[in-house]
């Protein structure tokens, strides 16, 4: 062995360094000359870099150290450079060797392994659903085909919460949010938000303008809210009623309140101890006749019978509750809801004037006297005429008998 080699070996043993290979002129390791001073034998520390899912050996490096030496592989540049190259090329380091910071090199050689998995991107978008504006995007690296529970991913959920805190409403979460599979080409998921605005509801004493209570509810801007179905609001209304107030005025379009971007305010007005009066509209459909004014009737009160409408060539036949004219309206019926009444008409050719007047004479015992069917009109007329003639004949006979008795006397 020449002097230069001897000097190198002396320095390596003195400083405890590895990475040494002994070779003779034929290029083979010269084990006969490997015992220097302390008789430590130089052996291999083999480092494998393996794809954990497929067990494929991606790379291997062999380093030479004295037997029984303890090596901190985290400080070994050759190994850590290879680890970093795999990470940079899209792999994830999923498992490091046991005791990586103090690997003992046994006399027979030691092997350690770094396990990797191929990475792909999970892209998460945060979008305004109303405008399709991308509010934010983040990209996370995961092993391909891994299933990720995004609900447990702090980075994502922190961003979701920040949007909610800044006035947005989360209106749609990703499908399978609890188990998103990261495909080899990458996977994208989206959280949809809508900007919130306040719907403010005031409860006011109408007589004094005192604000008895106020509640503020958050909804997506431009959404339409049926406040009659909003439990919080209706519960407060009921509490005021139960405490002796009367609800005298509801908000306009209470069942379809639009929440504007600047916020919307609606008001319920109450009065203490006042009885709320309810009115209903009764509309008259004259079916081609002259118009009849609509009446506004207080709940449970009677409808005023209007002047009969006129229609050329027809007699008025009464008011009915349905279009089929099968249910005649009784004016003794209290009004309990908005009502439409329909006029019935009878052709003048089917009913004589005298008979029409007779049938329309008020009957104190029957407020809703019905007209006869059209087919009975002429028969009734004949019977009435026959009755009159019979009475006249009887009167004539009585007069005749009386006159004859006077002559006999």
GIHU-V252471 format. One record per pair of residues at least 24 apart in sequence whose C-alpha atoms are under 7 Angstrom apart, sorted by the first residue. I is the first residue (numbers start at 1). J is the second residue. D is the distance in Angstrom with one decimal. If there is no record, write none. Layout:
BEGIN
i=I j=J d=D
i=I j=J d=D
END
This chain:
BEGIN
i=18 j=64 d=5.5
i=18 j=65 d=4.4
i=19 j=63 d=5.2
i=19 j=64 d=4.7
i=19 j=65 d=6.3
i=20 j=64 d=5.4
i=20 j=65 d=7.0
i=21 j=64 d=6.7
i=40 j=66 d=5.6
i=40 j=67 d=6.0
i=41 j=66 d=5.4
i=41 j=67 d=5.5
i=42 j=66 d=4.2
i=42 j=67 d=5.9
i=43 j=67 d=6.0
i=43 j=107 d=6.6
i=43 j=109 d=5.5
i=44 j=109 d=5.0
i=44 j=110 d=6.6
i=45 j=105 d=6.4
i=45 j=109 d=5.9
i=45 j=110 d=4.9
i=45 j=111 d=5.8
i=46 j=110 d=6.1
i=46 j=111 d=4.5
i=46 j=112 d=6.3
i=47 j=111 d=5.8
i=47 j=112 d=5.1
i=47 j=113 d=5.7
i=48 j=112 d=6.3
i=48 j=113 d=4.6
i=48 j=114 d=6.2
i=49 j=113 d=5.8
i=49 j=114 d=4.9
i=49 j=115 d=6.0
i=50 j=113 d=7.0
i=50 j=114 d=6.2
i=50 j=115 d=4.9
i=50 j=116 d=6.0
i=51 j=115 d=5.8
i=51 j=116 d=4.9
i=51 j=117 d=5.6
i=52 j=115 d=5.4
i=52 j=116 d=5.7
i=52 j=117 d=6.0
i=53 j=117 d=6.7
i=67 j=105 d=5.5
i=67 j=106 d=5.5
i=67 j=107 d=5.1
i=68 j=104 d=5.7
i=68 j=105 d=4.9
i=68 j=106 d=5.2
i=68 j=107 d=6.7
i=69 j=104 d=5.6
i=69 j=105 d=5.5
i=70 j=102 d=5.5
i=70 j=103 d=5.3
i=70 j=104 d=4.4
i=70 j=105 d=6.3
i=71 j=101 d=7.0
i=71 j=102 d=5.2
i=71 j=103 d=5.0
i=71 j=104 d=6.3
i=72 j=100 d=6.4
i=72 j=101 d=4.2
i=72 j=102 d=4.8
i=72 j=103 d=6.4
i=73 j=100 d=5.7
i=73 j=101 d=5.7
i=74 j=100 d=6.5
i=74 j=101 d=5.9
i=90 j=118 d=5.9
i=90 j=119 d=5.0
i=91 j=116 d=6.0
i=91 j=117 d=5.3
i=91 j=118 d=4.2
i=91 j=119 d=4.9
i=92 j=116 d=5.3
i=92 j=117 d=5.1
i=92 j=118 d=6.0
i=92 j=119 d=5.8
i=92 j=143 d=6.5
i=93 j=117 d=6.6
i=117 j=143 d=5.5
i=118 j=143 d=5.2
i=118 j=144 d=5.9
i=119 j=143 d=4.1
i=119 j=144 d=5.4
i=120 j=144 d=5.5
i=120 j=182 d=6.7
i=120 j=184 d=5.9
i=120 j=185 d=6.6
i=120 j=186 d=5.1
i=121 j=186 d=4.7
i=121 j=187 d=6.4
i=122 j=182 d=6.3
i=122 j=186 d=5.8
i=122 j=187 d=4.9
i=122 j=188 d=5.8
i=123 j=187 d=6.1
i=123 j=188 d=4.5
i=123 j=189 d=6.4
i=124 j=188 d=5.8
i=124 j=189 d=5.1
i=124 j=190 d=5.7
i=125 j=189 d=6.3
i=125 j=190 d=4.6
i=125 j=191 d=6.2
i=126 j=190 d=5.8
i=126 j=191 d=4.9
i=126 j=192 d=6.0
i=127 j=190 d=7.0
i=127 j=191 d=6.2
i=127 j=192 d=4.9
i=127 j=193 d=6.0
i=128 j=192 d=5.8
i=128 j=193 d=4.9
i=128 j=194 d=5.6
i=129 j=192 d=5.4
i=129 j=193 d=5.7
i=129 j=194 d=5.9
i=130 j=194 d=6.5
i=144 j=182 d=5.4
i=144 j=183 d=5.6
i=144 j=184 d=5.2
i=145 j=181 d=5.6
i=145 j=182 d=5.0
i=145 j=183 d=5.3
i=145 j=184 d=6.8
i=146 j=181 d=5.6
i=146 j=182 d=5.6
i=147 j=179 d=5.1
i=147 j=180 d=5.1
i=147 j=181 d=4.3
i=147 j=182 d=6.4
i=148 j=178 d=6.8
i=148 j=179 d=5.0
i=148 j=180 d=5.0
i=148 j=181 d=6.3
i=149 j=177 d=6.4
i=149 j=178 d=4.1
i=149 j=179 d=4.8
i=149 j=180 d=6.4
i=150 j=177 d=5.7
i=150 j=178 d=5.7
i=151 j=177 d=6.6
i=151 j=178 d=5.9
i=167 j=195 d=6.1
i=167 j=196 d=5.3
i=168 j=193 d=6.0
i=168 j=194 d=5.4
i=168 j=195 d=4.3
i=168 j=196 d=5.1
i=169 j=193 d=5.3
i=169 j=194 d=5.1
i=169 j=195 d=6.1
i=169 j=196 d=6.0
i=169 j=220 d=6.6
i=170 j=194 d=6.6
i=194 j=220 d=5.6
i=195 j=220 d=5.4
i=195 j=221 d=5.8
i=196 j=220 d=4.2
i=196 j=221 d=5.3
i=197 j=221 d=5.5
i=197 j=259 d=6.8
i=197 j=261 d=5.7
i=197 j=262 d=6.6
i=197 j=263 d=5.1
i=198 j=263 d=4.7
i=198 j=264 d=6.4
i=199 j=259 d=6.2
i=199 j=263 d=5.8
i=199 j=264 d=4.9
i=199 j=265 d=5.8
i=200 j=264 d=6.1
i=200 j=265 d=4.6
i=200 j=266 d=6.4
i=201 j=265 d=5.8
i=201 j=266 d=5.1
i=201 j=267 d=5.7
i=202 j=266 d=6.3
i=202 j=267 d=4.6
i=202 j=268 d=6.2
i=203 j=267 d=5.8
i=203 j=268 d=4.9
i=203 j=269 d=6.0
i=204 j=267 d=7.0
i=204 j=268 d=6.2
i=204 j=269 d=4.9
i=204 j=270 d=6.0
i=205 j=269 d=5.8
i=205 j=270 d=4.9
i=205 j=271 d=5.6
i=206 j=269 d=5.4
i=206 j=270 d=5.7
i=206 j=271 d=5.9
i=207 j=271 d=6.5
i=221 j=259 d=5.6
i=221 j=260 d=5.6
i=221 j=261 d=5.1
i=222 j=258 d=5.8
i=222 j=259 d=5.0
i=222 j=260 d=5.2
i=222 j=261 d=6.7
i=223 j=258 d=5.7
i=223 j=259 d=5.6
i=224 j=256 d=5.5
i=224 j=257 d=5.3
i=224 j=258 d=4.4
i=224 j=259 d=6.4
i=225 j=255 d=6.7
i=225 j=256 d=5.3
i=225 j=257 d=5.1
i=225 j=258 d=6.4
i=226 j=254 d=6.5
i=226 j=255 d=4.0
i=226 j=256 d=5.0
i=226 j=257 d=6.5
i=227 j=254 d=5.8
i=227 j=255 d=5.5
i=228 j=254 d=6.6
i=228 j=255 d=5.8
i=244 j=272 d=6.2
i=244 j=273 d=5.7
i=245 j=270 d=6.0
i=245 j=271 d=5.5
i=245 j=272 d=4.4
i=245 j=273 d=5.4
i=246 j=270 d=5.4
i=246 j=271 d=5.3
i=246 j=272 d=6.1
i=246 j=273 d=6.1
i=246 j=274 d=5.6
i=246 j=275 d=6.3
i=246 j=276 d=6.4
i=247 j=271 d=6.7
i=248 j=276 d=6.0
i=280 j=337 d=5.6
i=280 j=338 d=4.9
i=281 j=338 d=4.9
i=281 j=339 d=6.4
i=282 j=338 d=5.8
i=282 j=339 d=4.7
i=282 j=340 d=5.7
i=283 j=339 d=6.3
i=283 j=340 d=4.7
i=283 j=341 d=6.3
i=284 j=340 d=5.9
i=284 j=341 d=5.0
i=284 j=342 d=6.1
i=285 j=340 d=6.9
i=285 j=341 d=5.9
i=285 j=342 d=4.8
i=285 j=343 d=6.2
i=286 j=342 d=6.0
i=286 j=343 d=4.8
i=287 j=342 d=6.7
i=287 j=343 d=5.8
i=299 j=335 d=5.8
i=299 j=336 d=5.4
i=300 j=334 d=4.7
i=300 j=335 d=5.0
i=300 j=336 d=5.5
i=301 j=334 d=5.1
i=301 j=335 d=5.8
i=302 j=331 d=6.8
i=302 j=332 d=6.3
i=302 j=333 d=6.3
i=302 j=334 d=4.8
i=302 j=335 d=6.1
i=303 j=331 d=6.2
i=303 j=335 d=6.9
i=305 j=331 d=6.8
i=313 j=347 d=6.1
i=313 j=348 d=5.8
i=314 j=345 d=5.8
i=314 j=346 d=5.2
i=314 j=347 d=4.4
i=314 j=348 d=5.1
i=315 j=345 d=5.7
i=315 j=346 d=5.0
i=315 j=347 d=6.2
i=315 j=348 d=6.1
i=316 j=344 d=6.2
i=316 j=345 d=4.9
i=316 j=346 d=6.4
i=317 j=344 d=4.7
i=317 j=345 d=5.0
i=317 j=346 d=6.1
i=318 j=343 d=5.9
i=318 j=344 d=5.5
i=319 j=343 d=4.8
i=319 j=344 d=6.3
i=330 j=368 d=6.0
i=350 j=374 d=6.1
i=350 j=377 d=6.6
i=351 j=377 d=5.5
i=355 j=381 d=6.8
END
